[in-house]
Amino acid sequence: MSSNVLRVADFSIFPGPRYEVLGPASGEEFRDTKLLPALREHGANLIIDLDGVISYGSSFLEESFGGAVRSGIDPAVLLKVIENIICNDEPTLKFEIESYVKEQTSQL
Amino acid sequence: MKKCTEDRRRHQLIRQGQLRRWLKRNKWANLRESSRKNSSRKSKPRKILIAPQHIDLYRKDNYEALCSFLIEFRSAASQNSGVIVSFRNTETITAAGGILFLSEVDRAVTKYGRQRVKAIRPPSTTAKHGRKIQLVESILNQIGFFTLLGDKNRNCPTYHNVECWRSAQGIKADGQVAGELLNTVPAEFLDQDKLKGLYRGVIEALSNSVEHAYPSGRSDGRDALDRRWWMFTAITESALVVLVCDLGVGIPVTIKNTQPRGFLQHLLSMVRLGNANDPDNATDADLIEAATLVKRTRTAKTHRGLGGSDLRQLVEGSKAIPSTKNSGLSIYSNKGRFRLYHRDGTGITSEKRDHRNSILGTIVEWSIEVNV
C-alpha cells in the first residue's frame, strides 16, 4: 500500500493549464494520473499537500478537483479530504478548491 | 567563330606592334557588354523601412505609428526582395511595443527566412557629460533581435535596467518556462505574494493563447501558420512589467465564438453605458473587458471561464490576498485596450479605449511599481 500523502510538488513545481492538450503538468493529467488513483486507494484518509510549488492557476485546481467529481468521486469523500489539505504557502487554496467541488456537486 | 576571328586579329596586331592599344579598346567594350547583361539580371532592391521614433503602444500616437509600420513591414517582408529595418530615428522601445515588434519580426523570419529581413543599427546618442548612450541597441541585443536576424550583437554598454529584460516563447502553456522566467526577476522587485499572483495570471494568459488564439489563420493575409506566444519580463525606469503576447485572432473574436450570445449581451450590459449590449456593435475594448468578467457573473453555468479573475487578481486581490498597490493590468487585443489599475490613495479604477489600427493579436501586461 502506497503512502496516503500526495504531494503536488512531486508531480510538478510548475502546475500548468487545465487540459493536457494545452501544455505539460495540467490539471487533467494530475487528476487522472495522481489524484484519482490516490483517492480510490485511500479514500477520505488521503492527505494532499499543495505546498512547495510556485502557485496554481484556477483552471488547474478546478479541473483537478471539480473534475474529480465529474469523474465519479463521491463529493462527500472529496470534501473530507479537503478539510485536511496542507496549504501553508497559500492558505486560501483550501477554500477555493472547496468552492469548485461544491459548485460541481450542485450541477450534478 | 568569333573567337577564331579575334585570335587571327590578335596575331596580326602583335606583328604590327599594336596589341596593347587593341586590348585596351576591347577591354572597355567587354566591360560595357558585361554591365549591360548584369543590369538586366539585377533583382528588385530591398525596401528600407524606417522604424518608428518610439516603438511603443502606451501612447495613442505611438500605437498608431507602430501599427502602421508593422503593416508596411509585413508587406515588405513577404516580397522576395526583402526588407531592411532602419533604426536611425528610434529613440525609445517600451515593453509592450518591444514584444509586439519582436514577435512580428520573429514570425516573418520564421516564415520567409533570415535573408528576408535585415537591420541598420540605431545610432548612439550623447549624454550631457559626453558619454555615448546606446540604450535602444542594448535593448534590441537583450531581447535577441539581432540574433534572430543572424547578426552578431555589437559591443555596447550594458544598462542595469536592460540587463533585467528577459524573453521566452513557446507553443504550449508551459508553466516551467513561465515560472523560470519570472524567477529571473531579482527578489528585491518581486516578493512571494506578487510572484504567485503573477504566475496565476501568466499561466492563464498562456492557456488562453494556446486554446483560443489560433482557431484559423491570422487576418493579415500572410498565411503564416505560427501558433506561438512570446513572453517578456522587464524592469523599466519605475516598474516591473510582465507581458504575454500572441499574434492570433484576438479576444474580441474568441469571446464571440466561445460565449452564448445571450450571456455575452449580459456581460456587455455590465461594461457599457446605457442598454447598448449588442455584441455586433460592441467595440473591441468593451469585448476585452467583458472577457475578464466571464466567471464573475453568476449567470455562467459551466465550470469554465475562471481565468478572467486570475488575470485581474494581482490588481484586485481576492478574499485572502490583498490587491497590489500601484499595480496595473493592461490588455491590448486587436483595436482595443482595457486597463485596470490600483493607485495608492485612489483605489482601483479602469479605463478603456479603441484605436484606428489593430495589433492583430493580444498582449496582456501586468505592471508593478518598484524602486529601481
Interface residues (C-beta under 8 A of the other chain):
Chain A: S12 I13 F14 P15 G16 P17 R18 Y19 L22 G23 P24 A25 I54 S55 Y56 G57 S58 S59 F60 E62 G66 R70 E90 P91 T92 F95 Y100 E103 Q104 Q107
Chain B: K172 A173 D174 G175 Q176 A178 G179 L182 L195 K196 G197 Y199 R200 I203 E204 L206 S207 V210 E211 K301 H303 L306 G307 S309 D310 S318 K319 A320 I321
